[in-house]
């Protein structure tokens, strides 16, 4: 009986020593992902002819003075 117990203990300790050890650790260097991506897109806006005419009219009414930011002084050209 004692011999069987000793044999069982010896076999158990031998098997425990053979269990693989798994270790999870973060890498020492950061992970880099190189992506070469080219994005091409085209936007098309269709408007009603009346709206297009109104937009063109408002654009023609704008003058450089109206397009300046508030508080900005008018710059005289040297011509």
C-alpha positions in Angstrom: 0.0 0.0 0.0 2.8 2.4 0.9 4.7 1.4 -2.2 1.6 2.1 -4.3 1.2 5.5 -2.7 4.8 6.4 -3.3 4.6 5.2 -6.9 1.4 7.3 -7.4 3.2 10.4 -5.9 6.2 9.9 -8.1 4.1 9.6 -11.3 2.0 12.6 -10.3 5.0 14.9 -9.7 6.6 13.7 -13.0 3.4 14.5 -14.9 3.0 17.9 -13.2 6.6 18.8 -14.4 5.6 18.0 -18.0 2.6 20.4 -18.1 3.3 23.1 -20.8 3.5 26.6 -19.5 1.6 29.3 -21.4 2.6 32.9 -21.0 0.8 35.9 -22.4 2.8 39.1 -22.6 2.6 42.4 -24.5 5.2 43.0 -27.2 8.1 45.3 -26.3 7.7 47.3 -29.5 4.4 48.8 -30.6 2.5 47.1 -33.4 2.6 49.1 -36.6 0.2 48.6 -39.5 1.3 50.0 -42.9 -1.6 50.8 -45.1 -1.2 52.2 -48.5 -4.7 53.4 -49.3 -5.8 55.7 -52.1 -9.3 57.1 -51.9 -10.8 58.7 -54.9 -14.3 60.1 -54.9 -16.4 62.4 -57.0 -19.3 64.4 -55.8 -22.0 65.5 -58.2 -24.8 67.9 -57.1 -27.8 68.4 -59.3 -29.9 71.4 -58.7 -33.1 72.8 -60.1 -32.4 75.4 -62.9 -34.1 78.1 -60.8 -31.7 77.3 -57.9 -28.7 77.4 -60.2 -29.7 80.8 -61.6 -30.1 82.1 -58.0 -26.7 80.9 -57.0 -25.0 82.4 -60.0 -26.9 85.7 -59.4 -25.7 85.8 -55.7 -22.2 85.0 -56.7 -22.1 87.8 -59.2 -23.4 90.2 -56.5 -20.5 89.5 -54.1 -17.7 92.0 -54.1 -14.3 91.6 -52.5 -15.3 94.0 -49.7 -18.2 91.8 -48.8 -16.1 88.7 -48.8 -13.6 90.0 -46.3 -13.7 88.8 -42.7 -15.1 91.1 -40.1 -12.5 93.5 -38.7 -10.2 93.0 -41.6 -9.0 96.2 -43.3 -9.3 96.7 -47.1 -6.0 96.2 -48.9 -5.3 98.7 -51.7 -3.5 97.3 -54.8 -0.4 99.1 -56.1 -1.6 99.2 -59.7 
